[in-house]
Amino acid sequence: MYQNDNFSTQYQLDTQTALNAYIVKVFGIMFAGLALTAATALYFAASGLVVRMGAFIYVLFIAEFALVVGLTASLGKIRYGTAVTMFLVYSLLNGITLSVIFYVYPVANIGLAFVVTAAAFGIMTLYGALTGTDLTGFGNLAGMLLVGGILTMVVNIFLKSSQLDYIVSLVMLVVFVGLVAYDTQKLKGYFYATQNDAAMQKKLGVHGALSLYLDFINIFLLLLRLFGRRR
């Protein structure tokens, strides 16, 4: 009995260690994507290359969308290295398209939005990793709110209501902040559900990194949209 208890305790410690390593690796991929996006955005803004791209930037938007859809849809078929490459290519393209914010907002506002985003992201990441509360219900609600928010924004293109735009943006900001905790908690689910499939576990980690990356970027952009003063 004593030996069985020791074995159980050791198994739990080994599993927790493996889970922690998995989460750290996923966040490493996510932060690599963010670093690539930031470096690319700074380069294209400083060099003025984004201004010369003209309408071609819309092609990049389409390419970004295609990469996200393709990565999500083909996760079970592609290799881990391919999944990471697709994520990094997406991060690079996103850096190009995001470089336009340097022509819209002062650098000080961009820096402040980034710091606030990083702080909120860090807090919600810790909550998602440590909480014992199942956040699945919130994730389902958040999905519906996001769809509703996007549809409302599309309608507001014609209504042109600044008040409605502010309210929707504020709601979506709260949703994405909450999604950081939800997507962090989902990493545990990925790990435990694929303990006998290391390849899929790694690929789901890339999907998790993409989700967290998108949470960070959307929080950052919504903060700029709500509180950043345009030039």
C-alpha beads as a LAMMPS data file, in Angstrom:
LAMMPS data file: protein, C-alpha beads

231 atoms
230 bonds

1 atom types
1 bond types

-500.0 500.0 xlo xhi
-500.0 500.0 ylo yhi
-500.0 500.0 zlo zhi

Masses

1 110.0

Atoms # bond

1 1 1 0.000 0.000 0.000
2 1 1 2.824 2.347 0.959
3 1 1 4.665 1.614 -2.286
4 1 1 1.498 2.214 -4.295
5 1 1 1.051 5.589 -2.593
6 1 1 4.645 6.507 -3.424
7 1 1 4.147 5.440 -7.031
8 1 1 0.946 7.481 -7.294
9 1 1 2.620 10.556 -5.819
10 1 1 5.625 10.235 -8.116
11 1 1 3.335 9.767 -11.131
12 1 1 1.432 12.925 -10.237
13 1 1 4.684 14.876 -9.830
14 1 1 6.026 13.601 -13.149
15 1 1 2.751 14.431 -14.908
16 1 1 2.661 17.937 -13.428
17 1 1 6.278 18.504 -14.475
18 1 1 5.484 17.374 -18.020
19 1 1 2.382 19.601 -18.097
20 1 1 4.371 22.622 -16.923
21 1 1 7.018 21.983 -19.588
22 1 1 4.303 21.682 -22.234
23 1 1 2.676 24.980 -21.236
24 1 1 6.045 26.750 -21.156
25 1 1 6.813 25.479 -24.663
26 1 1 3.443 26.641 -25.982
27 1 1 3.976 30.104 -24.530
28 1 1 7.472 30.100 -25.998
29 1 1 5.995 29.593 -29.469
30 1 1 3.405 32.293 -28.815
31 1 1 5.994 34.819 -27.632
32 1 1 8.209 33.991 -30.634
33 1 1 5.259 34.908 -32.851
34 1 1 4.677 38.154 -30.962
35 1 1 8.370 39.063 -31.187
36 1 1 8.369 38.414 -34.935
37 1 1 5.218 40.510 -35.358
38 1 1 6.658 43.407 -33.350
39 1 1 10.011 43.363 -35.174
40 1 1 8.319 43.188 -38.581
41 1 1 5.880 45.996 -37.732
42 1 1 8.692 48.261 -36.530
43 1 1 10.801 47.566 -39.612
44 1 1 8.019 48.164 -42.135
45 1 1 6.869 51.310 -40.338
46 1 1 10.379 52.764 -39.972
47 1 1 11.357 51.956 -43.554
48 1 1 8.091 53.208 -45.010
49 1 1 7.651 49.964 -46.956
50 1 1 4.062 49.554 -45.775
51 1 1 3.103 52.867 -47.396
52 1 1 4.442 51.705 -50.755
53 1 1 2.456 48.490 -50.645
54 1 1 -0.802 50.235 -51.429
55 1 1 -3.740 47.933 -52.129
56 1 1 -1.466 44.878 -51.875
57 1 1 -1.916 45.033 -48.125
58 1 1 -5.447 43.674 -48.640
59 1 1 -3.926 40.599 -50.251
60 1 1 -1.953 40.088 -47.044
61 1 1 -5.152 40.261 -44.999
62 1 1 -6.609 37.486 -47.139
63 1 1 -3.404 35.458 -46.808
64 1 1 -3.523 35.827 -43.012
65 1 1 -7.111 34.618 -42.892
66 1 1 -6.266 31.674 -45.144
67 1 1 -3.324 30.691 -42.925
68 1 1 -5.436 30.695 -39.750
69 1 1 -8.205 28.673 -41.379
70 1 1 -5.711 26.315 -43.020
71 1 1 -3.760 25.728 -39.823
72 1 1 -6.908 25.016 -37.829
73 1 1 -8.543 22.810 -40.445
74 1 1 -5.494 20.709 -41.317
75 1 1 -3.987 20.306 -37.854
76 1 1 -4.534 16.564 -37.835
77 1 1 -2.828 16.063 -41.205
78 1 1 0.198 18.359 -41.233
79 1 1 3.482 17.882 -39.405
80 1 1 4.448 19.775 -36.273
81 1 1 7.197 21.670 -38.092
82 1 1 4.742 22.723 -40.791
83 1 1 2.280 23.949 -38.161
84 1 1 4.965 26.052 -36.466
85 1 1 6.078 27.455 -39.826
86 1 1 2.509 28.425 -40.745
87 1 1 2.114 30.163 -37.388
88 1 1 5.355 32.112 -37.816
89 1 1 4.483 33.098 -41.394
90 1 1 1.136 34.345 -40.121
91 1 1 2.933 36.317 -37.382
92 1 1 5.214 37.909 -39.973
93 1 1 2.342 38.884 -42.280
94 1 1 0.431 40.252 -39.314
95 1 1 3.442 42.384 -38.443
96 1 1 3.354 43.909 -41.916
97 1 1 -0.337 44.762 -41.759
98 1 1 -0.094 46.025 -38.164
99 1 1 2.724 48.415 -39.062
100 1 1 0.088 50.928 -40.217
101 1 1 -0.760 51.680 -36.565
102 1 1 2.456 53.700 -36.334
103 1 1 0.933 56.108 -38.870
104 1 1 -2.349 56.326 -36.948
105 1 1 -1.336 56.522 -33.290
106 1 1 1.566 58.216 -31.465
107 1 1 4.354 55.860 -30.417
108 1 1 3.738 56.691 -26.743
109 1 1 0.127 55.505 -27.007
110 1 1 1.189 52.318 -28.756
111 1 1 3.762 51.644 -26.046
112 1 1 1.240 52.255 -23.258
113 1 1 -1.336 49.977 -24.904
114 1 1 1.308 47.268 -25.188
115 1 1 2.273 47.538 -21.508
116 1 1 -1.365 47.401 -20.364
117 1 1 -2.019 44.456 -22.684
118 1 1 1.016 42.581 -21.344
119 1 1 -0.087 43.191 -17.739
120 1 1 -3.677 42.054 -18.359
121 1 1 -2.446 39.066 -20.347
122 1 1 -0.071 38.021 -17.569
123 1 1 -2.730 38.268 -14.863
124 1 1 -5.321 36.307 -16.825
125 1 1 -2.754 33.700 -17.834
126 1 1 -1.967 33.027 -14.182
127 1 1 -5.659 32.842 -13.377
128 1 1 -6.314 30.390 -16.187
129 1 1 -3.373 28.210 -15.131
130 1 1 -4.183 28.169 -11.416
131 1 1 -7.973 28.343 -11.119
132 1 1 -9.940 25.226 -10.313
133 1 1 -13.052 26.648 -11.969
134 1 1 -14.055 25.105 -15.303
135 1 1 -14.100 27.975 -17.810
136 1 1 -15.766 26.004 -20.612
137 1 1 -19.076 27.798 -20.062
138 1 1 -17.375 31.171 -20.401
139 1 1 -15.622 30.018 -23.565
140 1 1 -18.938 29.107 -25.174
141 1 1 -20.469 32.435 -24.139
142 1 1 -17.420 34.319 -25.397
143 1 1 -17.718 32.647 -28.789
144 1 1 -21.316 33.823 -29.144
145 1 1 -20.449 37.337 -27.986
146 1 1 -17.624 37.563 -30.511
147 1 1 -19.864 36.515 -33.384
148 1 1 -22.488 39.008 -32.255
149 1 1 -19.875 41.727 -31.862
150 1 1 -18.447 41.184 -35.331
151 1 1 -21.917 41.231 -36.905
152 1 1 -22.776 44.418 -35.009
153 1 1 -19.576 46.068 -36.224
154 1 1 -20.444 45.157 -39.797
155 1 1 -23.924 46.663 -39.398
156 1 1 -22.419 49.746 -37.773
157 1 1 -20.411 50.417 -40.926
158 1 1 -23.715 51.642 -42.348
159 1 1 -25.171 53.076 -39.116
160 1 1 -21.952 54.963 -38.280
161 1 1 -22.818 55.188 -34.583
162 1 1 -19.765 56.116 -32.519
163 1 1 -21.578 55.192 -29.296
164 1 1 -22.460 51.709 -30.558
165 1 1 -18.898 51.234 -31.798
166 1 1 -17.543 52.155 -28.356
167 1 1 -19.909 49.787 -26.519
168 1 1 -19.194 46.850 -28.833
169 1 1 -15.433 47.445 -28.663
170 1 1 -15.577 47.566 -24.858
171 1 1 -17.546 44.312 -24.684
172 1 1 -15.131 42.605 -27.070
173 1 1 -12.195 43.834 -24.995
174 1 1 -13.661 42.205 -21.878
175 1 1 -14.324 39.024 -23.852
176 1 1 -10.763 38.752 -25.157
177 1 1 -9.305 39.417 -21.704
178 1 1 -11.425 36.547 -20.387
179 1 1 -10.439 34.342 -23.304
180 1 1 -6.802 34.519 -22.195
181 1 1 -7.728 32.574 -19.053
182 1 1 -9.949 30.194 -21.016
183 1 1 -7.333 29.480 -23.697
184 1 1 -4.655 28.986 -21.035
185 1 1 -6.842 26.464 -19.250
186 1 1 -7.494 24.679 -22.554
187 1 1 -3.794 23.847 -22.768
188 1 1 -4.294 21.475 -19.842
189 1 1 -7.083 19.777 -21.760
190 1 1 -4.878 19.417 -24.831
191 1 1 -2.134 17.866 -22.706
192 1 1 -4.259 15.335 -20.846
193 1 1 -6.335 14.365 -23.887
194 1 1 -3.241 13.524 -25.960
195 1 1 -0.899 11.874 -23.461
196 1 1 -0.743 8.836 -25.738
197 1 1 -0.262 10.874 -28.915
198 1 1 2.831 13.047 -28.624
199 1 1 2.635 14.293 -32.224
200 1 1 -0.923 15.579 -31.876
201 1 1 -0.090 17.013 -28.469
202 1 1 2.638 19.159 -29.994
203 1 1 0.444 20.281 -32.885
204 1 1 -2.393 21.207 -30.556
205 1 1 0.175 23.240 -28.670
206 1 1 0.721 25.318 -31.812
207 1 1 -3.032 25.830 -32.056
208 1 1 -3.039 26.925 -28.423
209 1 1 -0.185 29.336 -29.124
210 1 1 -2.153 30.808 -32.030
211 1 1 -5.243 31.293 -29.849
212 1 1 -3.254 33.079 -27.137
213 1 1 -1.423 35.150 -29.765
214 1 1 -4.748 36.292 -31.223
215 1 1 -6.037 37.124 -27.738
216 1 1 -3.002 39.322 -27.103
217 1 1 -3.193 41.094 -30.466
218 1 1 -6.923 41.752 -30.175
219 1 1 -6.623 43.139 -26.634
220 1 1 -3.834 45.422 -27.837
221 1 1 -5.788 46.681 -30.865
222 1 1 -9.007 47.175 -28.895
223 1 1 -7.162 49.202 -26.254
224 1 1 -5.768 51.409 -29.012
225 1 1 -9.193 51.694 -30.600
226 1 1 -10.859 52.652 -27.317
227 1 1 -8.262 54.811 -25.614
228 1 1 -5.530 55.644 -28.130
229 1 1 -5.504 59.186 -29.449
230 1 1 -5.154 59.300 -33.195
231 1 1 -2.557 61.592 -34.766

Bonds

1 1 1 2
2 1 2 3
3 1 3 4
4 1 4 5
5 1 5 6
6 1 6 7
7 1 7 8
8 1 8 9
9 1 9 10
10 1 10 11
11 1 11 12
12 1 12 13
13 1 13 14
14 1 14 15
15 1 15 16
16 1 16 17
17 1 17 18
18 1 18 19
19 1 19 20
20 1 20 21
21 1 21 22
22 1 22 23
23 1 23 24
24 1 24 25
25 1 25 26
26 1 26 27
27 1 27 28
28 1 28 29
29 1 29 30
30 1 30 31
31 1 31 32
32 1 32 33
33 1 33 34
34 1 34 35
35 1 35 36
36 1 36 37
37 1 37 38
38 1 38 39
39 1 39 40
40 1 40 41
41 1 41 42
42 1 42 43
43 1 43 44
44 1 44 45
45 1 45 46
46 1 46 47
47 1 47 48
48 1 48 49
49 1 49 50
50 1 50 51
51 1 51 52
52 1 52 53
53 1 53 54
54 1 54 55
55 1 55 56
56 1 56 57
57 1 57 58
58 1 58 59
59 1 59 60
60 1 60 61
61 1 61 62
62 1 62 63
63 1 63 64
64 1 64 65
65 1 65 66
66 1 66 67
67 1 67 68
68 1 68 69
69 1 69 70
70 1 70 71
71 1 71 72
72 1 72 73
73 1 73 74
74 1 74 75
75 1 75 76
76 1 76 77
77 1 77 78
78 1 78 79
79 1 79 80
80 1 80 81
81 1 81 82
82 1 82 83
83 1 83 84
84 1 84 85
85 1 85 86
86 1 86 87
87 1 87 88
88 1 88 89
89 1 89 90
90 1 90 91
91 1 91 92
92 1 92 93
93 1 93 94
94 1 94 95
95 1 95 96
96 1 96 97
97 1 97 98
98 1 98 99
99 1 99 100
100 1 100 101
101 1 101 102
102 1 102 103
103 1 103 104
104 1 104 105
105 1 105 106
106 1 106 107
107 1 107 108
108 1 108 109
109 1 109 110
110 1 110 111
111 1 111 112
112 1 112 113
113 1 113 114
114 1 114 115
115 1 115 116
116 1 116 117
117 1 117 118
118 1 118 119
119 1 119 120
120 1 120 121
121 1 121 122
122 1 122 123
123 1 123 124
124 1 124 125
125 1 125 126
126 1 126 127
127 1 127 128
128 1 128 129
129 1 129 130
130 1 130 131
131 1 131 132
132 1 132 133
133 1 133 134
134 1 134 135
135 1 135 136
136 1 136 137
137 1 137 138
138 1 138 139
139 1 139 140
140 1 140 141
141 1 141 142
142 1 142 143
143 1 143 144
144 1 144 145
145 1 145 146
146 1 146 147
147 1 147 148
148 1 148 149
149 1 149 150
150 1 150 151
151 1 151 152
152 1 152 153
153 1 153 154
154 1 154 155
155 1 155 156
156 1 156 157
157 1 157 158
158 1 158 159
159 1 159 160
160 1 160 161
161 1 161 162
162 1 162 163
163 1 163 164
164 1 164 165
165 1 165 166
166 1 166 167
167 1 167 168
168 1 168 169
169 1 169 170
170 1 170 171
171 1 171 172
172 1 172 173
173 1 173 174
174 1 174 175
175 1 175 176
176 1 176 177
177 1 177 178
178 1 178 179
179 1 179 180
180 1 180 181
181 1 181 182
182 1 182 183
183 1 183 184
184 1 184 185
185 1 185 186
186 1 186 187
187 1 187 188
188 1 188 189
189 1 189 190
190 1 190 191
191 1 191 192
192 1 192 193
193 1 193 194
194 1 194 195
195 1 195 196
196 1 196 197
197 1 197 198
198 1 198 199
199 1 199 200
200 1 200 201
201 1 201 202
202 1 202 203
203 1 203 204
204 1 204 205
205 1 205 206
206 1 206 207
207 1 207 208
208 1 208 209
209 1 209 210
210 1 210 211
211 1 211 212
212 1 212 213
213 1 213 214
214 1 214 215
215 1 215 216
216 1 216 217
217 1 217 218
218 1 218 219
219 1 219 220
220 1 220 221
221 1 221 222
222 1 222 223
223 1 223 224
224 1 224 225
225 1 225 226
226 1 226 227
227 1 227 228
228 1 228 229
229 1 229 230
230 1 230 231
